[in-house]
C-alpha cells in the first residue's frame, strides 16, 4: 500500500515533521512511487521480502531504531507486515498506528465483517478506524479471521480470471 502512504508523508511534512519513510514490496518489480516518496521524505529506506532491492526483510529496522529517535510510526500494508513492524517498534515505546483495510459491507458496523479487537475491545474498521494502535491490536485474531474466507476468495479470483475479468474496458492490456 505504497500509494496511500504518500498522503501521510505529505501531511506530516506539511505539519513540519522530519519524515523517515520505509517502502517495502515483495520483489523489486513491485516497488512503486519510490521517486515521489523520496522527494517528500527526509530519509528513505527500501526493502523487499526477497532482498532483490534494498534491504532484505524488516530486520534492518531494529538497527535503525537503535540509531535514531522516532516519535511515531505509521504503517500501511499487509496485516502480517503491520504485525511485524508493531512488534519491532514496541520495545522502543514508539506509538505505532496501523491502517486496516478490511472488507466493509455496510459501512456502519452493523454487519461486523470489519471487526477487530484492539485493547480487548471489539471495534469496527468502518466506524472506529481504519487507523488503530498497532501495539494493542490482536493480530492473531485478525489474521485468523482473514483466513476464514480464503477458499472463497481463491475461488472468486479463479472465476474472475477464467471469465476474462472486467468487461468495463478499463483493464485492457
Secondary structure, 3 states (H helix, E strand, C coil): CHHHHHHHHHHHHHCCCCCEEEEEECCHHHCCCHHHHHHHCCEEEEEECCCCCCEECCCHHHHHHHHCCCCEEEEECCHHHHHHHHHHHHCCCCEEEEECCCCCCCCCCCCCCCEEEECCEEEEHHHHCCEEECCCECHHHHHHHHHHCHHHHHHHHHHHHHCCCCCCCCCCC
